[in-house]
Amino acid sequence: MNEPTLIVALDVPTFPDARGVIEALSGLPLMYKVGLEAFCGYGRDLLDDLERREQPYFLDLKLNDIPNTVRGAVRAVVRPQARIIDVHALGGSEMMQAAVEAAEERADELGIRPPEIFAVTVLTSLAPEDLRELGLVGGPGENATRLAALARDARCGGVVCSPHEVKSLKEFFGTEFKALTPGVRPAGASHGDQKRVMTPREARDAGSDYIVIGRPVLEADNRRKAAESILSELAAR
């Protein structure tokens, strides 16, 4: 079983805060997640800093718009260290295809490897009753599988999903179709606003390729020690 990549979420309010996290974790084998808070608040400074450090990152923008708008947005954020960019699967097949094509075309123009496009299936903050409220038929697993099938057919590299959905998705689509899982918390950590969670080891054993962890590292007294503990858990057999 492959060891998943740890992605630390830079969900902090200012660029100096984000830079402090990056410096505290310098040299560890991980990626960073640049989400909407960071991207909207200080994205240019942060992305420039990550590129300068040659530090890979995941752009968690959850793009969801008409295909042409998403195509332009993806082209605008393709850079050498941007390894994953996500879009909402609910945006539809044409939109996801536009994102994949834009990533490939822009990377070819820049002479770099294209970032993978991942599709968000069902947010880990949503419980079954939330899906019913939205008018979606079936539970989280059923909806995740249906949306993942659209993403695969649109040539996305994988999906963003709850770790609870990973095992069935891997069985259905194969191990080459990747799974990136938020909703991962070390044993004893607060779940916060996540409703469908697993521990890092449980997510690894389910088949997650990437796991995202934020607050358990960001709010730790010793961030480096917290990240090292998670990396050790992921590597343990």
Secondary structure, DSSP 8 states (H G I E B T S, - for coil): ----EEEEE---SSHHHHHHHHHHTTTSSEEEEE-HHHHHHHHHHHHHHHHHTT--EEEEEEE-S-HHHHHHHHHHH--TTEEEEEEEGGG-HHHHHHHHHHHHHHHHHHTS---EEEEE-S-TT--HHHHHHTT--S-HHHHHHHHHHHHHHTT-SEEE--HHHHHHHHHHH-TTSEEEE--B--TT---TT-SS-B-HHHHHHHT-SEEEE-HHHHTSSSHHHHHHHHHHHHH--
